[in-house]
C-alpha cells in the first residue's frame, strides 16, 4: 500500500518540489543570460544589494554564464515528475553545474585574500582583511548556492531507494 | 547481475563426491563450476541507480557537452586561482622580486663580470623576469611559476581521471576527434600535454595506428602548450591568454583536419570501458600527484637552469645577435614580430616557459606579443619532448619536424595576414 503511494507520488507530473526546482531553474537561467549580456556590454555592470555581476572577463561571465544557462535548462527539464530517477538526475546535474561555478567563485576569492596586498611588505593578509574580503556583494552562483542545496533531498531519496 | 566475492574453493572441491585428488571427470568439473557459481553469483533484475543515470547523461552530447564545458571551466578556474593569484602572484613574486633578487644583486661580486651576467643577470633589473640569470630568473621560473602550475594541473587531472570522468570525456569527444583522424582516447595525451608534453608523447601509444600516433605527436608538439607555458602566460600576459589559446585551438583543428586528409592510414573505431563514477581514493591521488610532480620537476628544473646558461652564453658570444640579424627579414616581414624575438625562440628549444618569460621583457605591441607567443608555442618542441619523440621513432620525428616547419611558416604568415586585415599588425 505504502509502496503504491510512493509510486503514485513519483509519477505525479507537478509536485511541490518540482515547482521549487522549476523556479530555481528559471532564476538560474535568468542569471546566466544576464551574466552574458553584461559581459557583452549591454550594461556596464550590475550591483544590486548583495548581488554583483561585473561582466569584465570573458572566461568568468561569458563561459560561466553559458554554464549557468545550461544549469537552469537542466533544472527546468527535470522539474516535471521530478521524483523519477531520470528527471531527478537532470535536476542534480543542473545543481552540480551551479555548485561548480559557485565553488570556483568562492575558491577564487579565498586564493585572492590569503596573501597581503602587492604594496604591503607583509606576506599574509591580516585576519580582519581576510574576513572582510568575504563580505557581500556576491556573484549570482554564490547567491543561488544555498537554494540549490534543496537538491540534496533528491539525492537522498534515490540513495535510500538504492539501499 | 553477477557479483564476485572471495570464496573458499576447498569447500567446492570437497562437495564433489568421489573425485580424484588430481584428475577430475567432466561431470565433476561441472559440479565444481556449479558449486562456485552458487557461492559467487547472484541472479536478479539490475536496478538502475542515480549514479548510472548521471553517468549516461554525461556521455550524451546534449547534456554531456555542457558538463564538459563546466568541467573545463572548473579546471581552468582552479588552476588560475591557485597557481596564479595565490602562489605565484601572492607569494612567489613578492619573495623573489622583493628579497631574493636584491639579495643576490647585493652579495654577488662585480656586476660587470661575465659570471654575474650568467648567474644573476641584468644588474639593473627590478624583477626576476627581467634579470635573466640562472639563479634569479631560473629559480623563479622553475619554483615560483612552474611548480605551482604543474602541481595544481596534475591534481585536477588526477581527480578527473580517478572519479571516472575522463573515459566519459573520451566517449563524448570521439566523434569530434574522428574528424582529425583520432579517436576519443586521444583526449588523454591532449590533456596530459597541457601539463607536460613529455608524458603526453608517451601516452600517444594509446592510439592504435601509426597514422594516429603521428598526427597526435605532431599536433602535441605544435598546438598544445604545456602547464609551465600556461603558468608563465598567465603571469606575464593574463589578458592575452584567451586569444593565444583561441589561435592554438583553431590551428589544432585546421591542421589536424589537413593531416588526416594527407597522411595515409586507418582511423579504427574503439571500445571504451567506462567505469562507474566513484570518489577518488586520497592515497592514490596523493601517490599519483607526488610521482607526476616529482617526475616533472626532475626534468624541468635542470632544463630551465641549463637553458638560461646556454642562452646567456650565446648572448655573450654574439650568436643570438648574429642570428637575429640573419633572420630579421623572416621575422619582421613574414611574421610581423621584432627581430629580438630570435633569442627567445632559441631559448624555446630548451624551455618554452623560459622563452615566454624572455618575450615579456621585449617591448612589443599587443599583436606582436600574441603572434610571438603563438610562434614560440608552435615552433620546435622543447628538448625534453624532442628526446621522447626520438624514442618513439626517428623517422616519425623527422617527418613531424618537417610538418612543423611548414606549419610554423604558414600559420605564422596567416596570423600576420589576419593582423594586417584587422589593422592591428
Interface residues (C-beta under 8 A of the other chain):
Chain A: X58 X59 X60 X63 X64 X66 X67 X70 X74 X85 X86 X88 X89 X90 X92 X93 X96 X97 X100 X101 X103 X104 X107 X108 X110 X111 X112 X114 X115 X118 X121 X123 X155 X158 X159 X162
Chain B: X47 X48 X49 X50 X53 X54 X57 X58 X63 X66 X67 X69 X70 X71 X73 X74 X76 X77 X78 X80 X81 X82 X85 X86 X89 X90 X91 X94 X95 X98 X242
